[in-house]
């Protein structure tokens, strides 16, 4: 489930190291020939996590992208990151209808189709019944998104280059969609990327396949909402960390609690509502235009989600984690009413609230943690995480970093 367009993204069950500020080129050598490990790979076990090239921002761009090398020899493709959906797919020269890239940037299948009778094929269909005229038929897929975009294609399997922080490189064969018919019927423009990286929890997702190959381990519980360290009486919130959402979405009760408290607190400040700014539903303006979040954060109080099952376990949201400064020089609330957009009682923690945090997921232990890090000292990230999470961090859990720093904590899911 993605609450917005393919292009509007940044987290959920992410067991890989994504550095949103730095770019690590993916390299390989002759020693790194294609392989299909059956057990947990010792190279992966000795390293901490895999590094991907990630770029983007929450505002004004509104999305993050990751680049992956696919094939042998490898070719680079860029993807929107969506932890709210399972299927990874790339625009495919089969030939392609509705593709936004020139033909030389499209993926070309090479006798590597996934067959219809494979378990992985069943994993991409809503119905458990497989519609196979013959077991050897190709595995077709169709995926639709909340923004009314869609992709139709066939499942293929190819080598994807994974570079780990210790310098080792693995090239497992991963199944993904070869999309030969894309549609963009919603209000948003067609994405600029070649495809979508699906980081959901389904069996066909990128992460689940890595887990099945023995390259990673798999992974929030109810929380109550705090404003300025005080209980808001809003509790039992089930949170989803979703890299498919630029902004954070709360159910109507929680959203209204945030809005009421922020507005009431601002009565003592020299801010007034900026009703003429269309960037987001609720914005404020000062005596002069704001240039950055540094200009506005002193006016606003922090929010937090306190996890009810674990003492002193909180996800802290300073003003920088729920506000943006628009091109008009106003401060806008980056928390939206999820019930209003059809999410019912779901609560989505989006990119804006994950900035400046490294988030660690461990699906097998059913734990999640977050820790601060200094992006200027990227070589020290592993050490900082090990010190912050000695009971969670090992070679087979991973790290998600959306820029970096903030507080750290852990909680049972």
Backbone torsions as a table, in degrees:
resi	resn	phi	psi	omega
1	UNK	NA	120.7	177.1
2	UNK	-120.2	130.7	-173.1
3	UNK	-87.2	4.3	179.2
4	UNK	-157.0	-166.0	-170.6
5	UNK	-71.3	166.4	178.5
6	UNK	-57.4	-34.8	-175.3
7	UNK	-80.2	-10.7	-175.8
8	UNK	-102.1	88.5	-173.2
9	UNK	-135.6	-177.0	151.9
10	UNK	155.5	NA	NA
11	UNK	NA	144.3	-177.6
12	UNK	176.3	128.1	-179.9
13	UNK	43.7	35.8	-177.0
14	UNK	-87.5	115.9	-174.4
15	UNK	-110.0	26.8	-177.8
16	UNK	-131.2	158.9	-176.6
17	UNK	-87.7	113.2	176.8
18	UNK	-113.9	114.0	-179.4
19	UNK	-99.5	108.8	-172.7
20	UNK	-79.4	-12.3	-179.7
21	UNK	-104.1	-39.9	-176.4
22	UNK	-97.8	158.9	177.9
23	UNK	-120.5	121.5	177.3
24	UNK	-109.0	113.7	178.3
25	UNK	-64.8	139.6	179.6
26	UNK	-88.5	123.6	-177.5
27	UNK	-120.3	166.3	177.0
28	UNK	-153.1	164.1	179.5
29	UNK	-133.4	174.2	-178.8
30	UNK	-63.4	-23.7	-180.0
31	UNK	-73.2	-17.0	-176.9
32	UNK	-96.5	66.6	179.0
33	UNK	-76.4	158.8	179.5
34	UNK	-54.2	138.1	179.0
35	UNK	-145.5	160.6	179.1
36	UNK	-135.1	81.2	-173.4
37	UNK	-64.3	141.2	178.5
38	UNK	-97.2	-29.1	178.5
39	UNK	-116.5	171.2	179.0
40	UNK	-57.6	125.6	-173.5
41	UNK	-74.3	130.4	-178.1
42	UNK	-62.8	-31.5	176.7
43	UNK	-62.7	-43.0	179.4
44	UNK	-67.1	-35.7	-177.6
45	UNK	-68.7	-31.7	-179.5
46	UNK	-80.8	-14.7	179.4
47	UNK	-100.8	170.8	-177.2
48	UNK	-94.4	-45.9	-174.8
49	UNK	-166.5	164.4	-179.9
50	UNK	-92.1	148.4	-177.1
51	UNK	-111.8	130.3	176.3
52	UNK	-117.7	156.5	176.4
53	UNK	-86.4	117.3	-176.2
54	UNK	-129.5	136.9	178.7
55	UNK	-139.2	158.7	175.3
56	UNK	135.5	-174.1	177.5
57	UNK	-161.6	166.3	179.7
58	UNK	-75.0	-46.1	-179.6
59	UNK	-141.0	133.8	9.9
60	UNK	-93.1	-10.2	-176.1
61	UNK	-64.5	-48.2	175.1
62	UNK	88.9	9.7	177.1
63	UNK	-160.0	164.4	173.9
64	UNK	-119.3	149.4	178.5
65	UNK	-129.2	155.1	177.0
66	UNK	-128.3	144.4	178.6
67	UNK	-109.4	132.1	-178.6
68	UNK	-126.4	139.1	172.3
69	UNK	-88.3	123.9	-177.7
70	UNK	-123.5	142.4	175.6
71	UNK	93.9	177.0	178.4
72	UNK	-144.2	107.8	2.5
73	UNK	-66.3	152.5	-173.2
74	UNK	-72.5	150.3	175.9
75	UNK	-132.5	138.5	-172.5
76	UNK	-87.0	132.2	176.2
77	UNK	-129.8	146.1	178.7
78	UNK	-107.7	142.7	-173.5
79	UNK	-131.9	145.8	163.4
80	UNK	-74.3	141.2	-179.6
81	UNK	-93.4	123.9	-179.5
82	UNK	-138.4	102.4	177.5
83	UNK	-82.0	-1.6	178.5
84	UNK	-91.2	-0.9	177.2
85	UNK	-134.7	160.2	-173.7
86	UNK	-94.0	-43.2	-168.8
87	UNK	-78.5	127.6	168.5
88	UNK	-90.9	133.1	177.8
89	UNK	-145.6	156.3	-179.1
90	UNK	-133.5	145.2	177.2
91	UNK	-59.8	135.2	-164.0
92	UNK	-124.4	132.3	176.2
93	UNK	-85.7	85.7	-173.0
94	UNK	-121.3	-4.4	-1.6
95	UNK	-77.0	-175.2	-169.1
96	UNK	-121.6	134.4	175.3
97	UNK	-109.8	129.8	179.7
98	UNK	80.2	12.6	177.3
99	UNK	-77.3	144.9	-176.1
100	UNK	-103.7	-2.9	-177.9
101	UNK	-108.9	154.0	173.3
102	UNK	-66.0	159.7	-171.9
103	UNK	-58.5	-34.1	-178.0
104	UNK	-71.5	-7.8	177.2
105	UNK	-106.6	4.5	178.2
106	UNK	-92.0	152.3	177.7
107	UNK	-76.3	137.9	-179.9
108	UNK	-114.2	111.4	179.3
109	UNK	-65.6	151.4	-176.5
110	UNK	-142.2	75.8	179.7
111	UNK	51.9	41.2	-176.9
112	UNK	-128.0	36.6	-179.1
113	UNK	-74.8	143.2	171.7
114	UNK	-79.6	135.2	-177.4
115	UNK	-81.4	155.4	-175.6
116	UNK	-65.8	-26.3	-175.5
117	UNK	-87.7	1.9	179.3
118	UNK	-77.1	147.2	179.7
119	UNK	-58.9	-34.2	-179.3
120	UNK	-62.1	-33.1	179.1
121	UNK	-66.3	-41.0	178.1
122	UNK	-63.2	-29.2	-177.4
123	UNK	-68.9	-18.5	-179.0
124	UNK	-96.4	-0.3	-179.8
125	UNK	-108.3	142.7	179.1
126	UNK	-63.0	-44.8	178.7
127	UNK	-79.8	140.4	178.4
128	UNK	-76.9	-14.2	179.5
129	UNK	-82.4	126.2	-178.9
130	UNK	-88.2	131.2	-180.0
131	UNK	-95.8	77.2	-177.4
132	UNK	-111.4	116.7	173.9
133	UNK	-67.6	-35.2	175.9
134	UNK	-146.4	145.6	-177.8
135	UNK	-55.7	-31.6	-176.5
136	UNK	-85.8	0.8	177.8
137	UNK	-60.7	156.7	176.5
138	UNK	-70.1	154.9	179.4
139	UNK	-93.2	106.1	179.3
140	UNK	-86.1	155.0	176.8
141	UNK	-142.0	157.6	169.0
142	UNK	-146.0	126.8	-179.4
143	UNK	-124.6	135.6	178.8
144	UNK	-120.3	147.1	-176.2
145	UNK	-117.3	162.8	-175.9
146	UNK	-63.6	-23.2	179.8
147	UNK	-88.1	11.6	177.0
148	UNK	77.8	9.0	172.2
149	UNK	-81.7	161.1	-179.8
150	UNK	-155.4	161.0	175.1
151	UNK	-138.8	135.0	178.0
152	UNK	-121.6	134.6	-179.2
153	UNK	-174.7	-155.8	-176.5
154	UNK	-131.2	147.1	-179.5
155	UNK	-82.9	132.9	176.7
156	UNK	-126.4	171.1	177.3
157	UNK	-135.3	128.9	-177.6
158	UNK	-150.7	169.8	-178.5
159	UNK	-78.7	132.6	175.8
160	UNK	-120.6	127.4	-175.7
161	UNK	-77.1	126.7	175.6
162	UNK	-120.9	119.8	176.7
163	UNK	-104.6	129.3	-178.2
164	UNK	-96.4	164.1	-175.9
165	UNK	-66.7	-17.6	177.9
166	UNK	-90.4	5.1	176.7
167	UNK	96.3	-12.6	179.6
168	UNK	-73.1	155.2	-178.0
169	UNK	-130.1	128.1	174.7
170	UNK	-117.2	152.4	-178.4
171	UNK	-134.1	66.3	-179.2
172	UNK	-68.0	155.3	175.4
173	UNK	-89.7	119.9	-176.3
174	UNK	-120.4	140.0	177.4
175	UNK	-85.4	139.8	178.1
176	UNK	-154.1	166.4	-177.9
177	UNK	-83.4	138.9	173.1
178	UNK	-105.0	95.3	-170.9
179	UNK	-84.1	114.1	-178.4
180	UNK	-107.7	3.7	178.1
181	UNK	-150.2	101.5	-179.7
182	UNK	-109.6	143.8	177.7
183	UNK	-129.7	143.8	180.0
184	UNK	-133.3	80.2	-173.5
185	UNK	-96.7	-4.4	-178.2
186	UNK	-83.5	-172.9	-178.3
187	UNK	-74.3	-17.9	-177.8
188	UNK	-83.4	150.8	177.7
189	UNK	-73.6	162.7	179.6
190	UNK	-61.9	142.1	-179.5
191	UNK	-64.6	151.9	-179.4
192	UNK	-86.0	-9.4	-176.6
193	UNK	-87.7	171.7	-179.1
194	UNK	-81.1	-21.9	-178.4
195	UNK	-175.0	-159.0	-176.6
196	UNK	-127.4	133.7	173.5
197	UNK	-96.0	108.8	-176.7
198	UNK	-87.0	115.4	-177.3
199	UNK	-114.3	29.5	179.3
200	UNK	-74.9	-168.3	-174.3
201	UNK	-101.9	-0.1	-178.8
202	UNK	-69.0	164.0	-175.0
203	UNK	-65.6	-22.5	-178.1
204	UNK	-93.7	-1.0	-177.4
205	UNK	-69.1	160.2	-179.2
206	UNK	-56.3	-44.7	-177.5
207	UNK	-69.0	-41.3	180.0
208	UNK	-63.1	-36.7	178.4
209	UNK	-68.3	-39.6	176.6
210	UNK	-63.1	-38.3	177.2
211	UNK	-64.3	-43.3	-179.6
212	UNK	-63.4	-28.7	178.4
213	UNK	-84.7	-2.0	178.5
214	UNK	81.2	19.3	-176.9
215	UNK	-95.4	-21.7	177.1
216	UNK	-144.8	164.9	169.8
217	UNK	-94.5	156.8	177.6
218	UNK	-94.0	155.9	156.3
219	UNK	-115.1	NA	NA
220	UNK	NA	166.6	-167.8
221	UNK	-77.9	176.9	-178.5
222	UNK	-63.0	141.8	-178.3
223	UNK	-135.8	157.6	173.1
224	UNK	-112.2	153.8	-174.6
225	UNK	-94.3	131.1	176.4
226	UNK	-116.7	145.3	173.8
227	UNK	-126.0	121.3	-177.0
228	UNK	53.8	38.7	177.7
229	UNK	78.9	1.1	-177.0
230	UNK	-109.9	144.8	-179.0
231	UNK	-66.0	134.1	178.4
232	UNK	-98.2	-1.1	-175.0
233	UNK	73.0	0.9	174.1
234	UNK	-89.3	118.8	-175.7
235	UNK	-139.9	-177.6	-179.9
236	UNK	56.6	38.0	177.7
237	UNK	-84.8	122.2	173.4
238	UNK	-88.9	120.7	-174.0
239	UNK	-105.6	141.4	175.1
240	UNK	-122.1	123.8	174.5
241	UNK	-83.9	114.6	-170.1
242	UNK	-126.4	109.2	176.8
243	UNK	-73.9	-3.0	176.2
244	UNK	-87.0	2.9	-177.3
245	UNK	-123.3	126.2	176.4
246	UNK	-70.9	-38.3	-175.9
247	UNK	-112.0	168.6	178.4
248	UNK	-93.2	137.0	-179.1
249	UNK	-119.6	124.8	176.4
250	UNK	-115.4	154.0	176.2
251	UNK	-64.0	164.9	-170.1
252	UNK	-56.2	-40.2	-178.4
253	UNK	-65.0	-47.6	-179.6
254	UNK	-67.4	-40.8	179.5
255	UNK	-60.8	-46.8	-179.1
256	UNK	-64.5	-34.5	177.3
257	UNK	-62.9	-41.3	177.5
258	UNK	-64.8	-49.7	-178.0
259	UNK	-59.6	-47.5	-177.9
260	UNK	-60.1	-44.4	-177.0
261	UNK	-71.8	-38.1	177.8
262	UNK	-65.0	-47.1	-179.2
263	UNK	-63.6	-43.1	-179.7
264	UNK	-64.2	-38.1	-179.8
265	UNK	-69.8	-30.7	-177.4
266	UNK	-78.0	-6.4	179.3
267	UNK	-60.1	-25.1	179.9
268	UNK	-88.7	-3.6	-176.2
269	UNK	-103.8	162.7	-179.8
270	UNK	-90.4	54.1	176.7
271	UNK	-123.4	149.0	174.9
272	UNK	-137.1	159.1	-177.2
273	UNK	-63.3	135.8	176.5
274	UNK	-102.5	83.1	-173.8
275	UNK	-73.8	-12.2	-178.4
276	UNK	-95.1	4.9	179.1
277	UNK	-97.0	113.9	-176.0
278	UNK	-85.4	3.5	-173.2
279	UNK	-59.9	-46.5	179.2
280	UNK	-145.7	163.5	-173.8
281	UNK	-60.0	-36.1	-176.3
282	UNK	-125.9	119.4	-179.4
283	UNK	-135.7	157.1	177.3
284	UNK	-130.3	152.9	175.5
285	UNK	-125.8	151.7	179.3
286	UNK	-103.3	-166.4	178.9
287	UNK	-69.3	-21.5	173.1
288	UNK	-146.6	158.8	-176.4
289	UNK	-58.6	139.9	175.4
290	UNK	-79.1	144.1	178.7
291	UNK	-100.2	-27.8	-178.4
292	UNK	-158.0	173.0	177.9
293	UNK	-64.0	-24.3	177.2
294	UNK	-62.1	-28.0	-179.8
295	UNK	-75.8	-21.5	-171.4
296	UNK	-114.7	-18.6	-170.5
297	UNK	-64.0	-24.3	179.8
298	UNK	-71.3	-16.7	-179.8
299	UNK	-82.4	-20.8	-169.7
300	UNK	-113.7	151.8	179.4
301	UNK	-96.3	155.6	179.4
302	UNK	-75.2	151.7	170.6
303	UNK	-107.4	164.4	175.7
304	UNK	-157.4	150.2	169.5
305	UNK	-109.4	117.5	-179.7
306	UNK	-100.2	120.0	-175.7
307	UNK	-80.5	123.3	-166.7
308	UNK	-72.3	-22.7	-176.5
309	UNK	-88.2	-12.9	-176.6
310	UNK	-127.5	125.2	-178.3
311	UNK	-66.1	136.7	175.9
312	UNK	59.0	32.3	178.1
313	UNK	-110.5	112.9	-175.0
314	UNK	-137.0	146.6	168.3
315	UNK	-101.1	105.9	-175.6
316	UNK	-82.1	134.6	176.6
317	UNK	-122.6	91.7	174.0
318	UNK	-66.8	168.4	-178.4
319	UNK	-51.9	-33.5	179.7
320	UNK	-64.7	-16.8	-178.0
321	UNK	-96.2	2.8	174.8
322	UNK	-142.8	9.5	178.3
323	UNK	-124.7	153.0	167.7
324	UNK	-128.7	157.6	170.9
325	UNK	-109.0	121.5	-174.2
326	UNK	-84.3	172.4	178.1
327	UNK	-65.3	-15.3	177.6
328	UNK	-87.0	-2.6	179.3
329	UNK	82.1	22.1	178.6
330	UNK	-108.0	157.9	174.9
331	UNK	-98.7	125.3	-177.4
332	UNK	-121.0	146.6	179.4
333	UNK	-77.1	118.7	-179.1
334	UNK	-91.4	21.0	172.7
335	UNK	-111.7	127.9	-173.4
336	UNK	-119.8	163.6	179.9
337	UNK	-80.7	103.3	-177.8
338	UNK	-69.3	-34.3	178.4
339	UNK	-61.7	-36.5	-178.3
340	UNK	-65.3	-29.6	-179.0
341	UNK	-100.7	13.2	172.5
342	UNK	96.8	12.1	180.0
343	UNK	-87.0	-1.3	-179.1
344	UNK	54.4	-117.0	-174.8
345	UNK	-100.1	8.7	179.5
346	UNK	-72.5	148.7	177.1
347	UNK	-125.9	116.3	-172.7
348	UNK	-106.5	121.0	173.5
349	UNK	-92.0	108.4	-174.2
350	UNK	-98.0	-172.3	-174.7
351	UNK	-54.3	-42.6	-174.1
352	UNK	-58.1	-34.5	-178.4
353	UNK	-90.4	-3.2	179.3
354	UNK	-107.1	-1.5	176.6
355	UNK	-63.4	145.6	177.8
356	UNK	66.4	26.7	177.7
357	UNK	-136.3	139.9	165.7
358	UNK	-98.8	126.9	-178.7
359	UNK	-115.6	128.8	-179.7
360	UNK	-109.0	131.8	178.2
361	UNK	-116.8	138.1	172.7
362	UNK	-135.2	97.2	-175.0
363	UNK	-67.4	-34.9	-176.6
364	UNK	-68.8	-39.1	178.1
365	UNK	-87.3	-3.7	-179.8
366	UNK	54.0	51.1	177.9
367	UNK	-131.3	156.5	174.2
368	UNK	-139.3	145.9	179.0
369	UNK	-145.9	160.7	176.6
370	UNK	-139.7	148.8	-173.4
371	UNK	-147.5	149.2	176.6
372	UNK	-79.3	157.2	177.5
373	UNK	-154.5	154.4	178.4
374	UNK	-100.1	112.2	-176.6
375	UNK	-66.7	-18.9	177.8
376	UNK	-76.0	-12.9	-179.7
377	UNK	-123.9	62.2	-174.5
378	UNK	-62.7	-28.9	179.3
379	UNK	-68.3	-18.2	-178.8
380	UNK	-95.7	0.7	-175.9
381	UNK	-60.5	-45.6	179.8
382	UNK	-58.0	-44.5	-178.8
383	UNK	-63.9	-42.0	-179.5
384	UNK	-63.3	-39.9	-179.3
385	UNK	-70.2	-40.7	178.0
386	UNK	-59.3	-41.0	180.0
387	UNK	-68.6	-35.1	-178.4
388	UNK	-80.4	-27.3	-175.4
389	UNK	-134.9	59.1	-179.0
390	UNK	-61.5	-25.9	-177.4
391	UNK	-90.2	-13.8	-179.9
392	UNK	-107.9	-36.0	-167.1
393	UNK	-83.3	124.1	170.7
394	UNK	-152.6	-174.1	-173.3
395	UNK	-64.9	-18.9	-171.3
396	UNK	-109.3	-4.2	167.2
397	UNK	-93.6	167.7	-174.6
398	UNK	-132.9	-177.3	-174.6
399	UNK	-130.6	141.7	169.7
400	UNK	-117.1	127.2	178.1
401	UNK	-125.6	120.5	176.8
402	UNK	-109.4	77.4	-179.9
403	UNK	84.2	-54.2	-172.4
404	UNK	85.3	156.5	-9.5
405	UNK	-103.8	172.3	175.8
406	UNK	-174.5	-166.5	-179.1
407	UNK	-81.8	168.7	175.7
408	UNK	-123.8	154.5	179.0
409	UNK	-166.9	166.9	173.7
410	UNK	-137.4	156.2	179.4
411	UNK	-155.2	149.4	170.0
412	UNK	-68.6	146.8	-179.9
413	UNK	-76.1	NA	NA
